C-alpha cells in the first residue's frame, strides 16, 4: 500500500485516506519543533520562522550549538535515545524531522524513534526532509534509507508532509580535489540540484501551511556534473573540470581514503544516482510554497560567497563521505 506512493514532479501525490484526511487541517499557532537544530538547513529554517514570530522549540544533541533565537526554547534530544524525545515532542503543533547521522538502515530506525515519539505526543503535523529519488531500488544508499524512513512515518499514522529534496548543490564543493577535478561515475546524467537556502525556505513555508503530501524540492534546472564544474569555474576564476570514471575505479580510489565500506558505497552511489537520472526532473515546489523561484547556481553562490572559499584556495576537500 505505502510502497505505491511516489512524488509528482510539480505537485503533491495524494496520501492514503488514513493520512490525507489530516491534510486539510488548519495550521495551529502553537509551538513548532525543529530537530537537528544545529545543522545548516534546520538552523536556517528556524531563523526564518523566528523572523515571523513563530514559537519554536529547538532540539539538538548539543544544545550549546543551537542558534540563539529570541523566545526559542532549546532542549536536548537524540533520536538514538528515545527517552530524550518525550519532552521534546510533547506540546508541539508541528515538527520538522531532519535526517539523523548514521549508516543506512540504522539511520532509518533512528527516524522511526522520532516518528513514534511524535505519534505518542499527538503532534499535529510532521514535516520530514527526505530525498528526491527515494525508492527501495535507488542507486544511492541514503535514498533507499529515506524510502524506508517514509514507510515508518506513514505507519505511525501521523499527519505529514514529505519534502524530497534534490541533492544540495554545495555538496559538489567538497568533491573537487586540489587540482580542481571532480571524479565519479555520473556519466552524462543530470540533476535538478537545489540550494540549502531554498530547502530551508520551503521547509519553513510548509511548516506554516501544513499541506500534506509528498513533494520534490529542486533547483530551477537539471545540470550535469560537467555543467556545474564549468559554471563554478567562472565564479571562482580557476579551471575546474569533471572526469568520468567507472564505479569500480571510483570504489578502488575511495577505498584508499576511507576504511568504512558503507561510506565508500555512499560516495559511489551518489554519482550513480545522478547517472541513472534519479534527480533529473525539476519541480515547482519552491515557487508553489514560497512565492519565489529557486535560486540558480550563480545566484546562490554569489549570495553565500564564503562557500566558495575552498575552491578559490584550491584546497583538497575530497573524501569518501
C-alpha positions as a printed NumPy array, in Angstrom:
array([[  0.   ,   0.   ,   0.   ],
       [  2.599,   2.539,   1.106],
       [  5.106,   1.438,  -1.49 ],
       [  2.828,   2.706,  -4.25 ],
       [  3.4  ,   6.31 ,  -3.185],
       [  5.659,   8.396,  -5.376],
       [  6.339,  12.107,  -5.645],
       [  4.988,  14.063,  -8.589],
       [  7.426,  16.492, -10.199],
       [  5.321,  19.59 ,  -9.598],
       [  2.65 ,  18.809,  -7.059],
       [  1.807,  16.505,  -4.206],
       [  0.777,  12.926,  -4.576],
       [ -2.33 ,  12.127,  -2.567],
       [ -1.599,  10.296,   0.614],
       [ -3.734,   7.316,   1.599],
       [ -7.076,   8.247,   3.139],
       [ -5.885,   7.484,   6.659],
       [ -3.339,  10.279,   6.353],
       [ -4.933,  12.501,   3.692],
       [ -7.796,  13.36 ,   5.993],
       [ -5.381,  15.405,   8.093],
       [ -4.072,  17.499,   5.228],
       [ -6.955,  19.985,   5.327],
       [ -6.396,  20.742,   8.988],
       [ -5.95 ,  24.463,   9.628],
       [ -2.395,  25.045,  10.881],
       [ -2.294,  25.987,  14.522],
       [ -0.32 ,  28.764,  16.141],
       [  1.38 ,  26.542,  18.704],
       [  4.999,  25.605,  19.166],
       [  6.977,  24.286,  16.19 ],
       [  9.728,  21.756,  16.942],
       [ 12.888,  21.842,  14.835],
       [ 15.04 ,  18.722,  15.205],
       [ 18.745,  18.756,  14.387],
       [ 18.628,  22.483,  15.08 ],
       [ 22.401,  22.934,  14.985],
       [ 22.583,  21.735,  11.362],
       [ 22.652,  24.156,   8.443],
       [ 19.177,  23.566,   6.994],
       [ 17.419,  23.23 ,  10.349],
       [ 19.176,  26.307,  11.721],
       [ 18.197,  28.411,   8.705],
       [ 14.61 ,  27.128,   8.836],
       [ 14.44 ,  28.134,  12.495],
       [ 15.788,  31.596,  11.696],
       [ 13.138,  32.118,   9.03 ],
       [ 10.324,  31.013,  11.32 ],
       [ 11.62 ,  33.105,  14.209],
       [ 11.579,  36.116,  11.921],
       [  7.835,  35.57 ,  11.509],
       [  7.311,  35.447,  15.26 ],
       [  6.719,  31.685,  15.391],
       [  7.134,  29.99 ,  18.751],
       [  9.962,  27.482,  18.427],
       [ 11.478,  24.577,  20.291],
       [ 14.974,  23.726,  19.065],
       [ 16.089,  20.133,  19.593],
       [ 19.723,  19.125,  19.254],
       [ 22.155,  16.656,  20.743],
       [ 24.396,  19.598,  21.62 ],
       [ 22.238,  22.475,  22.927],
       [ 25.239,  24.796,  23.133],
       [ 25.424,  24.669,  19.322],
       [ 21.792,  25.63 ,  18.754],
       [ 21.072,  29.054,  17.244],
       [ 20.343,  31.797,  19.741],
       [ 16.898,  32.997,  18.768],
       [ 14.579,  35.245,  20.734],
       [ 11.838,  33.346,  22.573],
       [ 13.045,  29.979,  21.227],
       [ 13.298,  27.122,  23.71 ],
       [ 16.288,  24.81 ,  23.371],
       [ 16.121,  21.176,  24.501],
       [ 18.482,  18.251,  24.279],
       [ 17.152,  15.369,  22.232],
       [ 18.743,  12.441,  20.448],
       [ 16.938,  10.042,  18.113],
       [ 19.202,   7.3  ,  19.475],
       [ 17.901,   7.951,  22.998],
       [ 14.09 ,   7.625,  22.856],
       [ 13.76 ,   8.734,  26.482],
       [ 15.012,  12.195,  25.483],
       [ 12.305,  12.594,  22.825],
       [  9.221,  12.645,  25.036],
       [  9.738,  16.144,  26.39 ],
       [ 10.944,  17.411,  23.002],
       [  7.808,  16.353,  21.127],
       [  5.205,  16.971,  23.843],
       [  3.021,  20.015,  23.314],
       [  4.116,  20.949,  19.786],
       [  1.729,  21.662,  16.942],
       [  4.185,  20.748,  14.183],
       [  7.64 ,  19.211,  13.939],
       [ 10.396,  19.278,  11.357],
       [ 12.281,  15.975,  11.349],
       [ 15.718,  16.348,   9.792],
       [ 17.892,  13.354,   8.935],
       [ 19.946,  11.815,  11.701],
       [ 23.583,  10.815,  11.394],
       [ 24.459,   7.178,  10.843],
       [ 24.774,   4.482,   8.262],
       [ 21.837,   3.4  ,   6.065],
       [ 19.374,   1.149,   7.854],
       [ 20.407,   2.295,  11.307],
       [ 19.509,   5.86 ,  10.376],
       [ 16.006,   4.838,   9.286],
       [ 15.486,   3.17 ,  12.657],
       [ 16.523,   6.404,  14.373],
       [ 13.928,   8.257,  12.32 ],
       [ 11.337,   5.69 ,  13.38 ],
       [ 12.096,   6.578,  17.008],
       [ 11.278,  10.206,  16.213],
       [  8.051,   9.367,  14.397],
       [  6.884,   7.114,  17.205],
       [  7.644,   9.822,  19.77 ],
       [  5.66 ,  12.307,  17.685],
       [  2.732,   9.904,  17.47 ],
       [  2.72 ,   9.286,  21.21 ],
       [  2.823,  13.033,  21.847],
       [ -0.042,  13.712,  19.44 ],
       [  1.95 ,  16.107,  17.243],
       [ -0.376,  17.908,  14.866],
       [  1.794,  17.64 ,  11.748],
       [  5.232,  16.238,  10.873],
       [  7.349,  17.6  ,   8.035],
       [ 10.056,  15.116,   7.047],
       [ 13.076,  16.011,   4.917],
       [ 13.628,  13.12 ,   2.527],
       [ 15.47 ,  12.816,  -0.808],
       [ 14.372,  13.099,  -4.408],
       [ 14.583,   9.622,  -5.881],
       [ 13.752,   7.917,  -2.579],
       [ 12.962,   4.335,  -3.57 ],
       [ 13.837,   0.805,  -2.466],
       [ 15.94 ,   0.314,  -5.61 ],
       [ 17.743,   3.665,  -5.688],
       [ 21.417,   3.663,  -6.592],
       [ 22.118,   5.864,  -3.571],
       [ 22.044,   4.08 ,  -0.194],
       [ 20.629,   7.092,   1.65 ],
       [ 17.757,   7.335,  -0.853],
       [ 16.844,   3.749,  -0.036],
       [ 17.155,   4.665,   3.636],
       [ 14.84 ,   7.66 ,   3.209],
       [ 12.28 ,   5.498,   1.459],
       [ 12.276,   3.135,   4.443],
       [ 12.016,   6.109,   6.786],
       [  8.977,   7.337,   4.866],
       [  7.319,   3.974,   5.369],
       [  7.929,   4.251,   9.114],
       [  6.377,   7.728,   9.056],
       [  3.263,   6.571,   7.216],
       [  2.926,   3.566,   9.52 ],
       [  2.906,   5.901,  12.517],
       [ -0.355,   7.357,  11.204],
       [  0.768,  10.955,  11.601],
       [ -0.48 ,  13.961,   9.625],
       [  2.55 ,  14.635,   7.47 ],
       [  4.248,  16.333,   4.566],
       [  7.304,  14.723,   2.962],
       [  9.776,  17.03 ,   1.221],
       [ 12.019,  15.048,  -1.092],
       [ 14.982,  17.365,  -1.594],
       [ 17.308,  17.101,  -4.561],
       [ 20.998,  16.757,  -3.74 ],
       [ 22.367,  20.009,  -2.311],
       [ 24.326,  21.858,  -4.961],
       [ 27.011,  22.917,  -2.496],
       [ 27.878,  19.251,  -1.922],
       [ 29.921,  19.477,  -5.117],
       [ 32.319,  21.893,  -3.447],
       [ 33.653,  19.073,  -1.285],
       [ 34.234,  16.784,  -4.238],
       [ 36.841,  18.754,  -6.184],
       [ 40.435,  17.774,  -5.495],
       [ 43.372,  20.182,  -5.169],
       [ 43.767,  20.24 ,  -8.962],
       [ 40.134,  21.274,  -9.419],
       [ 38.913,  17.889, -10.658],
       [ 35.795,  16.071,  -9.545],
       [ 35.671,  12.377, -10.41 ],
       [ 32.849,   9.882, -10.233],
       [ 30.545,   7.603, -12.217],
       [ 27.921,  10.257, -13.033],
       [ 28.413,   9.838, -16.805],
       [ 26.269,  12.427, -18.613],
       [ 23.475,  12.285, -16.066],
       [ 21.748,  15.425, -14.907],
       [ 20.279,  16.517, -11.604],
       [ 17.993,  19.351, -10.503],
       [ 20.355,  20.204,  -7.649],
       [ 18.95 ,  22.579,  -5.042],
       [ 20.373,  25.188,  -2.691],
       [ 20.106,  24.7  ,   1.054],
       [ 18.57 ,  28.169,   1.233],
       [ 15.648,  27.085,  -0.956],
       [ 15.251,  23.893,   1.059],
       [ 15.062,  25.893,   4.291],
       [ 12.658,  28.449,   2.805],
       [ 10.402,  25.664,   1.571],
       [ 10.511,  23.797,   4.875],
       [  9.581,  26.979,   6.758],
       [  6.68 ,  27.657,   4.411],
       [  5.388,  24.095,   4.658],
       [  5.583,  24.153,   8.46 ],
       [  3.327,  27.199,   8.346],
       [  0.866,  25.796,   5.782],
       [  0.948,  22.057,   6.602],
       [ -0.387,  20.96 ,   3.197],
       [  0.092,  17.199,   3.472],
       [  1.541,  15.148,   0.625],
       [  4.863,  14.279,  -0.958],
       [  6.802,  16.937,  -2.887],
       [ 10.076,  17.047,  -4.793],
       [ 12.098,  20.142,  -3.871],
       [ 14.516,  21.036,  -6.664],
       [ 16.563,  23.753,  -8.247],
       [ 15.442,  25.551, -11.423],
       [ 17.32 ,  23.419, -13.97 ],
       [ 18.832,  19.999, -14.498],
       [ 22.627,  20.167, -14.735],
       [ 25.328,  17.639, -15.491],
       [ 28.409,  17.458, -13.288],
       [ 30.4  ,  18.896, -16.203],
       [ 27.954,  21.836, -16.342],
       [ 28.497,  22.517, -12.657],
       [ 32.279,  22.377, -12.966],
       [ 32.216,  24.8  , -15.888],
       [ 29.91 ,  27.302, -14.189],
       [ 31.785,  27.154, -10.896],
       [ 34.996,  27.809, -12.852],
       [ 33.587,  31.151, -13.931],
       [ 32.636,  32.067, -10.372],
       [ 35.971,  31.233,  -8.757],
       [ 38.314,  32.215, -11.586],
       [ 40.123,  28.899, -11.897],
       [ 39.751,  25.878, -14.133],
       [ 37.529,  23.16 , -12.707],
       [ 36.516,  20.043, -14.574],
       [ 34.71 ,  16.717, -14.316],
       [ 36.317,  13.388, -15.146],
       [ 34.025,  10.436, -15.566],
       [ 35.212,   7.165, -14.088],
       [ 33.72 ,   3.733, -13.698],
       [ 32.05 ,   2.702, -10.474],
       [ 34.783,   0.11 ,  -9.912],
       [ 37.543,   2.671, -10.386],
       [ 35.788,   5.113,  -8.054],
       [ 35.366,   2.435,  -5.432],
       [ 39.031,   1.459,  -5.63 ],
       [ 40.189,   5.087,  -5.392],
       [ 37.924,   5.955,  -2.494],
       [ 38.729,   2.79 ,  -0.595],
       [ 42.27 ,   4.073,  -0.247],
       [ 40.891,   7.155,   1.539],
       [ 38.088,   5.606,   3.585],
       [ 38.158,   2.377,   5.59 ],
       [ 34.38 ,   2.124,   6.08 ],
       [ 32.829,   0.317,   3.113],
       [ 29.404,   1.859,   3.65 ],
       [ 30.831,   5.354,   3.296],
       [ 32.501,   4.366,   0.039],
       [ 29.161,   2.969,  -1.139],
       [ 27.534,   6.321,  -0.327],
       [ 30.042,   8.295,  -2.354],
       [ 29.882,   6.   ,  -5.383],
       [ 26.107,   5.666,  -5.177],
       [ 25.71 ,   9.454,  -5.067],
       [ 27.182,   9.722,  -8.567],
       [ 25.426,   6.593,  -9.802],
       [ 22.041,   8.068,  -8.819],
       [ 22.849,  11.099, -10.971],
       [ 23.836,   8.859, -13.866],
       [ 20.581,   6.905, -13.504],
       [ 18.513,  10.081, -13.776],
       [ 17.039,   9.803, -10.295],
       [ 17.271,  13.57 ,  -9.809],
       [ 16.804,  14.91 , -13.321],
       [ 13.257,  16.278, -13.005],
       [ 12.686,  19.848, -11.872],
       [  9.629,  20.776,  -9.822],
       [  7.621,  23.875,  -8.983],
       [  7.569,  23.169,  -5.25 ],
       [  9.815,  26.043,  -4.138],
       [  7.768,  28.573,  -6.089],
       [  4.495,  26.999,  -5.012],
       [  5.15 ,  27.322,  -1.288],
       [  7.5  ,  30.309,  -1.014],
       [  6.199,  32.503,  -3.814],
       [  9.651,  32.905,  -5.357],
       [ 11.546,  30.742,  -7.817],
       [ 14.507,  28.636,  -6.657],
       [ 17.955,  30.183,  -6.861],
       [ 20.21 ,  29.473,  -9.815],
       [ 23.696,  28.145,  -9.152],
       [ 25.184,  31.589,  -9.716],
       [ 22.66 ,  33.441,  -7.556],
       [ 23.111,  31.017,  -4.677],
       [ 26.891,  31.121,  -4.544],
       [ 27.03 ,  34.88 ,  -5.075],
       [ 24.72 ,  35.245,  -2.081],
       [ 26.877,  32.876,   0.001],
       [ 30.384,  33.624,  -1.233],
       [ 32.084,  32.037,   1.778],
       [ 31.028,  28.632,   0.474],
       [ 33.394,  29.047,  -2.47 ],
       [ 36.459,  29.739,  -0.331],
       [ 37.916,  26.227,  -0.678],
       [ 37.673,  26.324,  -4.463],
       [ 39.373,  29.721,  -4.576],
       [ 42.218,  28.378,  -2.455],
       [ 42.499,  25.086,  -4.273],
       [ 42.134,  23.063,  -1.081],
       [ 41.781,  19.289,  -1.364],
       [ 38.455,  18.543,   0.317],
       [ 37.757,  15.21 ,  -1.346],
       [ 36.706,  12.307,   0.814],
       [ 34.626,   9.18 ,   0.541],
       [ 31.853,  10.607,   2.73 ]])
